[in-house]
Amino acid sequence: MGNRMNKFLKLGVMALACTFVFSGCRIKYETGSGETDGTVGESAVESSDKAGGEILHVRYANESYTPYLEICKTEFEKKNQGVSVVLDCVSSENYIVNINNDSTTENVPDVYLVSNSDLSTAYLAGLASKVTNEEFVNRVYDKVALDACSYNGSLVAYPLSYRTTFLVYNSLYVENDENFTFEKIKKYSEEKELTNDQMAVVEKIFNCNLTDLFMNYGFIGGYINIGGVYGSDSEKFTVCNDNSVSATGKYLELVDYFSIDKAQEYGDVVKKTVGGNSIFSIVSTDSFAEIKASGLEFRYKEFPDFDDSLVTSPLSITTAIAVNPYSKVSSLGEAFAQFAADTMSDKLNEAAGMFPANKNAVINKEYSGIYSSYMKSTSKNKLQYGEQVYPLIEIALHNILNGEDIKTELQSVDAYMKKQLK
């Protein structure tokens, strides 16, 4: 126990230091329909009726999940008589540190929601069990969700939901139901003839936010490697390379071609989208409910590639359910994690406004195109000190938009981060 605590404290101090130094970055991070029936066998519940019932503590830090977890709690308890699920919504401050501290007491969080970027810290501290049910994993998840929640190839939590960015377009002006490239959007802008009434409303053919890295990462994300496939290999890192330089150049061309306001806030992009003032827009999953409620008819598609050869990859953050090895009811925790991530996942969007990582929950859903964007996304990395790269890229892109040299700015990110990751 002492070695585990010492290891964690070192990791925790470094992680907290990074968070403090780069708290000004605009990126917001989350904290944390299958066949599983949610019932637990006799060995897991340990004859709960005889023992007076089992209690499962579920911890999380984002209160937006509360309505969904309450549904899961109710249905899970129905299927498992004698089991009580206790939901514990806590502060996000020192979240993993407190889980570690409470794991040595009677107040053990049996399962907890966690951002994929925190999984290396949690796993190395001995706070996340490996997922070993291969049949479940293969049936429920696609590769991007598995990679996001794996540490060096081992799945250490159940992917539950994701955040990412995607393309939305107003079907009043666009009849084709397709995955657009930016070249196709440019062609549309050159060929589309709007009526006078339409021209009085439409201000932008294409619009996006340029000040928030989560919104514009996708333009160069296809050629950035931060930690390899699982985001945890410090030997694999590159921000500056021939392809990322080319992609950044194309990004600048798009900003100029569509006369995108460099200073506009993301809220203005959404406002123009729901007001019918923009035809195509890059938005985040956080805005889906507002866009859907606008009364206009939209289609939701993956983040566009530049063309048939130069690709993009939006940033994504996956929230997972981890099972604590220090739980006294870990088998019950596994059952609840699978139940919430699988059986109930088609309720996630309606109840909590979140998008399920379960590939089966998006079939025939209007947001299946958003899931496609997630499938091509780059997950937030799990490296120690890896958090620092995002504000650095944000600053570099800001400087590039203001006329600084592309290669010089991207090389500066590489040089700084490679020193940190040694």
Secondary structure, 3 states (H helix, E strand, C coil): CHHHHHHHHHHHHHHHHHHHHCCCCCCCCCCCCCCCCCCCCHHHHCCHHHHCCEEEEEEECCHHHHHHHHHHHHHHHHHCCCEEEEEEECCCCCHHHHHHHHCCCCCCCCEEEEEHHHHHHHHHCCCCCCCCCHHHHHHHCCHHHHHHCEECCEECCEEEEEECEEEEEECCCCCCCCCCCHHHHHHHHHHCCCCHHHHHHCCEEEECCCCCHHHHCHHHHCCCEECCCCCCCCCCEECCCHHHHHHHHHHHHHHHHCCCCCCCCHHHHHHHHHCCCEEEEEEEHHHHHHHHCCCCCEEEECCCCCCCCCCCCCEEEEEEEEECCCCCCHHHHHHHHHHHHHHCHHHHHHHHCCEECCHHHHCCCCCHHHHHHHHCCEECCCCCCHHHHHHHHHHHHHHHHCCCCHHHHHHHHHHHHHHHCC
